[in-house]
Amino acid sequence: MTDKQIKKWDTINKREIDNFKIFDLSWVRRKHPDNGKEGEFVVLNSAEWVNIIPVTQDKKIVLIEQYRQGTDELTIEVPGGLVEAGEEPRDAGERECREETGYEGNGKSLLLGVNTPNPAFLNNKCYSYVWFGCELKYEQKLDRHEDIRVIEVPADDIKVMILEGKIRHSLVLTAFFFYTLKYGLFVTT
C-alpha cells in the first residue's frame, strides 16, 4: 500500500449530446490535477433510482416478474424505478411498490442503503428500501409498456433463488445485500 493521494479531476467542459428519456448523454473533458493529462469521457446523466423490498406480515417477499428489453429475457426483481423530479426517494419507492404490485406496507419504508450503480459512466445513485407489513390493497397501475406478474415468495427462498441465478439483477442483489447486512441472512429451510 502506498501513501499516494488520489485527487478529483478538473472538468474543462461538458457537451450535452442528446436526451434518451431515461438518461442524457454527455461528453465531459477532464484534466488530471497532477500530470495534466486530458481526456474525453462519456457520462450518462440520470435521475436517481430506487428499489424496495416489500415484506408481508407472514414473512413473504413480494417480487415481480417482467420482460426486460436490455437482456431480452424475463427477470425476477423487487419493485423499483426512477425517482421523479421533486420526489423523495422513499416516496418514489413506496409509489413504485403500490403501482407495480398493489401492495402497501405499515408506516414508512426504511432505508437499507445507497449505492452508485456504475460510477465509471453513470452519475446517479440507487436507494434501496424495505417496507414491512405489506398487504395487497390496490390494483396494479402499470406504465404503458409494463407487464408485471406479482409473486409472493417465502423469505427463506430468497437465498436459494439468488444462488440458483433466478434473481440476478445487480441492483436487486444489492438491495438484498443491504437487507442482509442490516437484518441478517435470509435463511434456508
Phi, psi and omega per residue, in radians:
M1 nan 2.414 -3.126
T2 -1.903 2.949 3.095
D3 -1.625 0.241 -3.101
K4 -1.022 2.336 3.124
Q5 -1.729 2.059 3.092
I6 -1.557 2.353 -3.100
K7 -2.081 2.731 3.055
K8 -1.207 2.421 3.117
W9 -1.334 2.702 3.105
D10 -1.527 2.321 3.081
T11 -1.509 2.141 -3.142
I12 -1.560 -0.852 3.046
N13 -2.771 2.904 -3.110
K14 -2.430 2.258 3.109
R15 -2.028 2.061 3.041
E16 -1.281 2.180 -3.107
I17 -1.621 -0.924 -3.108
D18 -2.931 2.836 3.052
N19 -1.805 2.250 -3.126
F20 -2.085 0.678 3.078
K21 1.214 -1.061 -3.104
I22 -1.632 -0.160 3.039
F23 -2.790 2.785 2.996
D24 -1.849 2.421 3.124
L25 -1.700 2.289 3.112
S26 -2.316 2.619 2.894
W27 -1.771 2.253 -3.140
V28 -2.118 2.186 3.083
R29 -1.689 2.178 -3.099
R30 -2.284 2.722 -3.099
K31 -2.172 2.304 3.095
H32 -1.159 2.307 -3.028
P33 -1.203 -0.401 -3.092
D34 -1.784 -0.871 -3.045
N35 -1.636 -0.114 3.062
G36 1.331 0.008 3.130
K37 -1.165 2.431 3.137
E38 -1.988 2.698 3.078
G39 -2.748 2.768 3.042
E40 -1.824 2.389 -3.060
F41 -2.309 2.513 3.071
V42 -1.461 2.289 3.071
V43 -2.247 2.274 3.024
L44 -1.717 2.051 3.119
N45 -1.620 2.007 -3.072
S46 -2.246 2.690 2.966
A47 -1.107 2.844 3.074
E48 -1.164 2.699 3.110
W49 -1.966 2.800 3.132
V50 -2.564 2.563 2.921
N51 -2.457 2.835 -3.019
I52 -2.558 2.370 3.095
I53 -1.716 1.851 3.084
P54 -1.441 2.216 -3.139
V55 -2.063 2.175 -3.125
T56 -1.403 2.957 3.114
Q57 -1.007 -0.615 -3.117
D58 -1.647 0.499 3.001
K59 1.108 0.625 3.015
K60 -1.785 2.579 3.100
I61 -1.733 2.288 3.129
V62 -1.559 1.984 3.135
L63 -1.952 2.863 3.064
I64 -2.191 2.534 3.013
E65 -1.995 2.313 3.133
Q66 -2.686 2.781 3.065
Y67 -1.425 2.387 3.116
R68 -2.031 2.192 -3.085
Q69 -1.111 -0.701 -3.065
G70 -1.064 -0.769 -3.118
T71 -1.710 -0.132 -3.132
D72 0.991 0.791 3.130
E73 -2.694 2.912 3.052
L74 -1.395 2.468 3.106
T75 -2.239 2.740 3.010
I76 -1.981 2.185 -3.012
E77 -2.480 -3.119 2.909
V78 -1.790 2.803 3.104
P79 -1.022 2.597 3.115
G80 3.136 3.063 3.117
G81 2.927 -2.768 -3.123
L82 -1.472 2.509 2.983
V83 -1.450 2.124 -3.111
E84 -1.309 2.707 3.140
A85 -0.924 2.268 3.125
G86 1.404 -0.015 -3.096
E87 -1.681 2.458 3.039
E88 -1.346 2.500 -3.137
P89 -0.942 -0.724 3.130
R90 -1.047 -0.809 3.135
D91 -1.088 -0.673 3.119
A92 -1.118 -0.745 3.127
G93 -1.094 -0.783 3.121
E94 -1.138 -0.711 3.096
R95 -1.081 -0.820 3.130
E96 -1.055 -0.684 3.123
C97 -1.092 -0.842 3.133
R98 -1.091 -0.790 -3.086
E99 -1.159 -0.794 -3.032
E100 -1.419 -0.475 -3.058
T101 -2.115 -0.472 -3.008
G102 1.491 -0.022 -3.115
Y103 -1.568 2.584 3.074
E104 -2.435 2.494 -3.112
G105 -1.690 3.122 3.060
N106 -1.475 2.237 3.109
G107 1.142 -2.643 -3.109
K108 -1.624 2.641 3.030
S109 -1.264 2.794 -3.088
L110 -1.968 2.356 3.129
L111 -1.213 2.222 3.063
L112 -1.599 -0.707 -3.124
G113 3.012 3.003 -3.132
V114 -2.258 2.365 3.088
N115 -2.315 2.862 3.028
T116 -1.819 1.926 -3.003
P117 -0.952 -0.758 3.031
N118 -2.785 1.555 -3.049
P119 -1.181 -0.112 3.087
A120 -1.140 -0.586 -3.120
F121 -2.550 -0.125 3.078
L122 -1.791 2.488 -3.105
N123 -1.853 0.180 -3.017
N124 -1.852 3.107 3.099
K125 -2.119 2.761 3.008
C126 -2.117 2.194 3.136
Y127 -1.740 2.282 3.123
S128 -1.984 2.318 -3.110
Y129 -2.209 2.827 2.942
V130 -2.182 2.479 -3.134
W131 -2.238 1.899 -3.087
F132 -1.506 2.748 3.078
G133 1.247 0.494 -3.103
C134 -1.240 2.480 3.018
E135 -2.547 2.707 -3.126
L136 -1.237 2.099 -3.111
K137 -2.243 -0.322 -3.009
Y138 -2.359 2.867 2.940
E139 -1.361 2.643 3.035
Q140 -1.067 2.554 3.080
K141 -2.248 1.420 -2.975
L142 -1.503 2.634 3.024
D143 -1.185 2.938 -3.035
R144 -0.886 -0.746 -3.055
H145 -1.849 0.181 3.130
E146 -1.490 2.423 3.029
D147 -2.432 1.772 -2.951
I148 -2.141 2.306 2.999
R149 -1.830 2.249 -3.135
V150 -1.583 2.353 -3.114
I151 -2.270 2.241 2.987
E152 -1.688 2.183 -3.090
V153 -2.169 2.320 3.048
P154 -0.987 2.376 -3.122
A155 -0.915 -0.589 3.139
D156 -1.066 -0.386 -3.088
D157 -1.496 -0.226 -3.043
I158 -1.072 -0.825 -3.120
K159 -1.007 -0.788 -3.138
V160 -1.128 -0.732 3.133
M161 -1.075 -0.639 3.094
I162 -1.220 -0.850 -3.110
L163 -1.124 -0.544 3.109
E164 -1.472 -0.019 3.112
G165 1.387 0.239 3.095
K166 -1.324 -0.543 3.014
I167 -1.978 2.019 -3.115
R168 -2.485 0.119 3.045
H169 -1.146 2.162 -3.000
S170 -1.051 -0.641 -3.135
L171 -1.273 -0.535 3.063
V172 -1.230 -0.732 3.078
L173 -1.053 -0.699 3.108
T174 -1.111 -0.722 3.103
A175 -1.051 -0.786 3.119
F176 -1.175 -0.570 3.051
F177 -1.078 -0.867 3.097
F178 -1.027 -0.750 3.126
Y179 -1.010 -0.807 -3.118
T180 -1.102 -0.721 3.111
L181 -1.117 -0.638 -3.063
K182 -1.487 -0.669 -2.985
Y183 -2.082 -0.114 -3.126
G184 1.822 2.878 -3.058
L185 -1.218 2.417 2.948
F186 -1.125 2.305 -3.066
V187 -1.654 2.870 3.034
T188 -2.069 2.564 -3.111
T189 -1.705 nan nan
